[in-house]
């Protein structure tokens, strides 16, 4: 074999090896590009999913805040309606004139419950003349009621022992206060229906 032939054979072998190396490098590069494309696609999907999750969380937060605002508005409206109802009740109660028979009965029962022979009778200012007249007309009350005073109330009466230790409050205010825990839930329920 001549040197030319040997050179050609070596060059041919080198070309084949170079071709194999280039082919292998191209395959590896294609694999790396495919892996990089998959990684890029996964990263894109993860970023997209993270943005969607963040948007869903933000939407849920906005929805929850809106629901809270609606409940607040409803509570405020309900409170205003209840206040209006109570103020109308108080207005109606304050306009009532005392019924003579009920007034006497209420005063006698309260004085009897007091367990003393001498009491002070409290009434709202506009009822004081009627109270004085009714006490003067009833001998039993006249003997027990030593003084008639006015108090700030919607109506009804208070009876107090002379020493101030005992008090029976039968004013409309006290009665309304006792009823409130019972009627407020019903009023609230009726307002929602």
C-alpha positions in Angstrom: 0.0 0.0 0.0 1.2 3.3 -0.9 1.3 6.3 1.2 -1.3 7.9 -0.9 -3.6 5.0 -0.3 -2.9 5.0 3.4 -3.5 8.8 3.5 -6.8 8.3 1.7 -7.8 5.5 3.9 -6.9 7.5 7.1 -8.7 10.6 5.7 -11.8 8.5 4.8 -11.8 7.0 8.2 -11.4 10.4 9.8 -14.3 11.7 7.6 -16.5 8.8 8.7 -15.6 9.3 12.3 -16.2 13.1 12.0 -19.5 12.4 10.3 -20.4 10.0 13.2 -19.3 12.6 15.7 -21.4 15.3 13.9 -24.4 12.9 13.6 -24.1 12.0 17.3 -23.7 15.7 18.2 -26.8 16.6 16.1 -28.8 13.8 17.8 -27.7 15.0 21.3 -28.5 18.6 20.3 -31.9 17.5 19.1 -32.5 15.6 22.3 -31.4 18.6 24.4 -33.6 20.9 22.3 -36.5 18.5 22.8 -35.8 18.4 26.6 -35.4 22.2 26.7 -38.7 22.6 24.7 -40.4 20.3 27.2 -38.9 22.2 30.2 -40.0 25.5 28.6 -43.5 24.1 28.0 -43.7 22.8 31.6 -42.4 26.1 32.9 -45.0 27.9 30.8 -47.8 25.6 32.1 -46.6 26.1 35.7 -46.5 29.9 35.2 -50.0 29.8 33.5 -51.4 27.6 36.3 -49.9 29.9 39.0 -51.4 32.9 37.3 -54.8 31.2 37.0 -54.6 30.0 40.7 -53.7 33.6 41.7 -56.6 35.0 39.7 -59.0 32.4 41.1 -57.8 33.3 44.7 -58.2 37.0 43.9 -61.7 36.4 42.5 -62.7 34.4 45.5 -61.4 37.2 47.8 -63.4 39.8 45.8 -66.5 37.6 46.0 -66.1 37.1 49.7 -65.5 40.8 50.3 -68.6 41.6 48.2 -70.6 39.1 50.3 -69.4 40.7 53.5 -70.3 44.2 52.2 -73.8 42.9 51.2 -74.3 41.4 54.7 -73.1 44.7 56.3 -75.5 46.7 54.1 -78.3 44.3 55.0 -77.4 44.5 58.7 -77.4 48.3 58.6 -80.7 48.4 56.8 -82.2 45.9 59.2 -80.9 47.9 62.2 -82.4 51.0 60.8 -85.7 49.3 60.2 -85.7 47.9 63.8 -84.8 51.3 65.2 -87.7 52.8 63.2 -90.1 50.1 64.5 -89.0 50.6 68.1 -89.2 54.4 67.8 -92.8 54.0 66.4 -93.7 51.7 69.3 -92.2 54.2 71.8 -94.0 57.0 70.1 -97.3 55.1 70.3 -96.8 54.1 73.9 -95.9 57.7 74.9 -99.1 58.9 73.4 -101.3 56.6 75.4 -103.5 58.0 78.1 -103.7 56.0 81.3 -106.8 53.8 81.7 -108.3 54.6 85.1 -109.2 51.0 86.1 -105.9 49.5 84.9 -103.9 52.4 86.5 -105.6 51.8 89.9 -105.1 48.0 89.6 -101.5 48.3 88.6 -100.8 50.8 91.4 -102.6 48.7 94.1 -100.8 45.5 93.0 -97.4 47.1 93.0 -98.0 48.8 96.4 -99.2 45.4 97.8 -96.1 43.7 96.4 -93.9 46.3 98.0 -94.9 45.0 101.4 -95.0 48.4 103.0 -97.7 50.9 104.0 -96.0 53.9 102.5 -94.8 54.3 99.0 -93.8 56.9 96.4 -95.6 56.7 93.0 -93.7 57.7 89.9 -95.5 58.5 86.6 -94.6 60.4 83.5 -95.1 64.1 83.7 -98.3 64.3 81.6 -99.9 61.5 83.7 -99.3 63.2 87.0 -102.6 65.1 87.2 -104.6 62.0 86.4 -102.5 60.0 88.9 -103.2 62.5 91.7 -106.9 62.4 90.9 -107.1 58.6 90.9 -105.1 58.3 94.1 -107.4 60.9 95.7 -110.5 59.0 94.6 -109.2 55.6 96.0 -109.0 55.4 99.8 -106.7 52.4 99.7 -104.2 54.1 97.4 -104.6 57.4 99.2 -103.5 55.7 102.4 -100.4 54.1 100.8 -99.2 56.6 98.3 -97.4 59.3 100.3 -96.0 61.2 97.3 -96.5 61.4 93.5 -93.4 62.2 91.5 -92.7 62.4 87.8 -90.1 60.3 86.0 -88.8 60.2 82.5 -90.7 57.3 81.0 -93.2 56.5 78.2 -96.0 55.7 80.6 -97.0 53.2 83.3 -95.8 53.5 86.9 -93.0 52.9 89.3 -93.6 52.3 93.0 -90.7 52.9 95.4 -90.5 52.4 99.2 -90.0 55.6 101.2 -86.5 54.5 102.2 -85.6 53.9 98.5 -84.6 50.3 99.1 -87.3 48.7 97.0 -88.6 49.6 93.5 -91.2 48.0 91.3 -90.9 49.3 87.8 -94.1 48.8 85.7 -93.3 51.5 83.2 -93.8 50.9 79.5 -90.0 51.3 79.1 -89.3 48.4 81.5 -91.9 46.2 79.9 -90.6 47.0 76.4 -87.1 46.2 77.7 -88.2 42.8 78.9 -89.9 42.1 75.6 -87.0 43.2 73.3 -85.0 39.9 73.6 -88.1 38.1 72.6 -89.5 40.3 69.8 -86.2 41.4 68.2 -85.4 38.0 66.7 -89.0 37.8 65.3 -88.8 41.3 63.9 -85.4 40.5 62.3 -86.8 37.2 60.8 -89.9 39.0 59.4 -87.6 41.7 57.8 -85.7 39.0 55.9 -88.8 37.3 54.5 
